Amino acid sequence: MEYKIKEIIANYLGMEVKDIDLKMDIIEDLGINSYDIVSIVGNFEDEFDIEIPEKDIRMFKTIEDVVNYFLDKEEI
């Protein structure tokens, strides 16, 4: 799960997966803006066949937040 999330982000940003760390801040460290996050979330939704409410997207501050969100969804 973690690798796939990093891979989606890395592919979108044109980065290597190994360069993305769980502690990275989505805005500060990766420079992802609101347009980018909507596009990336769309990729997550397609990959994991899930709909992510806007209120949940606002909780994504770090890569770890995103990974934990999906891990929590898997348990449901």
ChimeraX commands (.cxc) that place a marker at each C-alpha (Angstrom):
marker #1 position 0.00,0.00,0.00 radius 0.5
marker #1 position 2.71,2.47,1.04 radius 0.5
marker #1 position 4.77,1.80,-2.08 radius 0.5
marker #1 position 1.77,2.17,-4.40 radius 0.5
marker #1 position 0.82,5.52,-2.83 radius 0.5
marker #1 position 4.38,6.77,-3.16 radius 0.5
marker #1 position 4.49,5.48,-6.74 radius 0.5
marker #1 position 1.33,7.38,-7.71 radius 0.5
marker #1 position 2.70,10.60,-6.20 radius 0.5
marker #1 position 6.16,10.07,-7.72 radius 0.5
marker #1 position 4.73,9.41,-11.18 radius 0.5
marker #1 position 2.57,12.53,-10.98 radius 0.5
marker #1 position 5.49,14.69,-9.88 radius 0.5
marker #1 position 8.09,13.09,-12.15 radius 0.5
marker #1 position 10.14,11.86,-9.19 radius 0.5
marker #1 position 11.64,8.56,-8.12 radius 0.5
marker #1 position 9.66,6.57,-5.54 radius 0.5
marker #1 position 12.82,6.25,-3.39 radius 0.5
marker #1 position 12.93,10.05,-3.06 radius 0.5
marker #1 position 9.55,10.21,-1.32 radius 0.5
marker #1 position 9.62,9.83,2.46 radius 0.5
marker #1 position 6.65,9.25,4.76 radius 0.5
marker #1 position 7.49,12.35,6.81 radius 0.5
marker #1 position 7.45,14.67,3.79 radius 0.5
marker #1 position 4.96,17.50,3.97 radius 0.5
marker #1 position 2.78,17.47,0.87 radius 0.5
marker #1 position 2.82,21.25,0.40 radius 0.5
marker #1 position 6.14,22.30,1.94 radius 0.5
marker #1 position 8.39,19.45,0.79 radius 0.5
marker #1 position 6.73,18.37,-2.45 radius 0.5
marker #1 position 5.23,21.67,-3.59 radius 0.5
marker #1 position 1.86,20.10,-4.30 radius 0.5
marker #1 position -0.87,22.72,-4.75 radius 0.5
marker #1 position -4.64,22.30,-4.55 radius 0.5
marker #1 position -4.94,21.46,-8.26 radius 0.5
marker #1 position -2.23,18.81,-7.93 radius 0.5
marker #1 position -3.82,17.22,-4.86 radius 0.5
marker #1 position -7.16,16.90,-6.66 radius 0.5
marker #1 position -5.42,15.19,-9.58 radius 0.5
marker #1 position -3.41,12.89,-7.32 radius 0.5
marker #1 position -6.48,11.99,-5.27 radius 0.5
marker #1 position -8.25,11.15,-8.53 radius 0.5
marker #1 position -5.41,8.74,-9.28 radius 0.5
marker #1 position -5.78,7.21,-5.79 radius 0.5
marker #1 position -9.52,6.82,-6.32 radius 0.5
marker #1 position -8.97,5.06,-9.65 radius 0.5
marker #1 position -6.22,2.80,-8.31 radius 0.5
marker #1 position -7.94,1.78,-5.09 radius 0.5
marker #1 position -11.56,1.96,-6.31 radius 0.5
marker #1 position -12.56,4.31,-3.51 radius 0.5
marker #1 position -14.17,7.73,-3.29 radius 0.5
marker #1 position -12.37,10.17,-1.02 radius 0.5
marker #1 position -14.58,12.92,0.42 radius 0.5
marker #1 position -13.21,16.48,0.26 radius 0.5
marker #1 position -13.25,16.72,4.06 radius 0.5
marker #1 position -10.88,13.75,4.21 radius 0.5
marker #1 position -8.52,15.25,1.64 radius 0.5
marker #1 position -8.03,18.26,3.93 radius 0.5
marker #1 position -6.47,15.90,6.51 radius 0.5
marker #1 position -3.62,14.98,4.15 radius 0.5
marker #1 position -0.62,16.95,5.43 radius 0.5
marker #1 position 2.17,14.38,5.03 radius 0.5
marker #1 position 2.69,11.28,2.92 radius 0.5
marker #1 position 2.24,9.28,6.13 radius 0.5
marker #1 position -1.24,10.81,6.58 radius 0.5
marker #1 position -2.21,9.53,3.15 radius 0.5
marker #1 position -0.81,6.05,3.81 radius 0.5
marker #1 position -2.56,5.84,7.20 radius 0.5
marker #1 position -5.84,6.97,5.62 radius 0.5
marker #1 position -5.76,4.06,3.19 radius 0.5
marker #1 position -4.62,1.58,5.83 radius 0.5
marker #1 position -7.57,2.64,8.00 radius 0.5
marker #1 position -9.94,2.21,5.02 radius 0.5
marker #1 position -8.60,-1.31,4.41 radius 0.5
marker #1 position -9.56,-2.34,7.94 radius 0.5
marker #1 position -13.20,-1.33,7.47 radius 0.5
marker link #1:1,2 radius 0.2
marker link #1:2,3 radius 0.2
marker link #1:3,4 radius 0.2
marker link #1:4,5 radius 0.2
marker link #1:5,6 radius 0.2
marker link #1:6,7 radius 0.2
marker link #1:7,8 radius 0.2
marker link #1:8,9 radius 0.2
marker link #1:9,10 radius 0.2
marker link #1:10,11 radius 0.2
marker link #1:11,12 radius 0.2
marker link #1:12,13 radius 0.2
marker link #1:13,14 radius 0.2
marker link #1:14,15 radius 0.2
marker link #1:15,16 radius 0.2
marker link #1:16,17 radius 0.2
marker link #1:17,18 radius 0.2
marker link #1:18,19 radius 0.2
marker link #1:19,20 radius 0.2
marker link #1:20,21 radius 0.2
marker link #1:21,22 radius 0.2
marker link #1:22,23 radius 0.2
marker link #1:23,24 radius 0.2
marker link #1:24,25 radius 0.2
marker link #1:25,26 radius 0.2
marker link #1:26,27 radius 0.2
marker link #1:27,28 radius 0.2
marker link #1:28,29 radius 0.2
marker link #1:29,30 radius 0.2
marker link #1:30,31 radius 0.2
marker link #1:31,32 radius 0.2
marker link #1:32,33 radius 0.2
marker link #1:33,34 radius 0.2
marker link #1:34,35 radius 0.2
marker link #1:35,36 radius 0.2
marker link #1:36,37 radius 0.2
marker link #1:37,38 radius 0.2
marker link #1:38,39 radius 0.2
marker link #1:39,40 radius 0.2
marker link #1:40,41 radius 0.2
marker link #1:41,42 radius 0.2
marker link #1:42,43 radius 0.2
marker link #1:43,44 radius 0.2
marker link #1:44,45 radius 0.2
marker link #1:45,46 radius 0.2
marker link #1:46,47 radius 0.2
marker link #1:47,48 radius 0.2
marker link #1:48,49 radius 0.2
marker link #1:49,50 radius 0.2
marker link #1:50,51 radius 0.2
marker link #1:51,52 radius 0.2
marker link #1:52,53 radius 0.2
marker link #1:53,54 radius 0.2
marker link #1:54,55 radius 0.2
marker link #1:55,56 radius 0.2
marker link #1:56,57 radius 0.2
marker link #1:57,58 radius 0.2
marker link #1:58,59 radius 0.2
marker link #1:59,60 radius 0.2
marker link #1:60,61 radius 0.2
marker link #1:61,62 radius 0.2
marker link #1:62,63 radius 0.2
marker link #1:63,64 radius 0.2
marker link #1:64,65 radius 0.2
marker link #1:65,66 radius 0.2
marker link #1:66,67 radius 0.2
marker link #1:67,68 radius 0.2
marker link #1:68,69 radius 0.2
marker link #1:69,70 radius 0.2
marker link #1:70,71 radius 0.2
marker link #1:71,72 radius 0.2
marker link #1:72,73 radius 0.2
marker link #1:73,74 radius 0.2
marker link #1:74,75 radius 0.2
marker link #1:75,76 radius 0.2
view
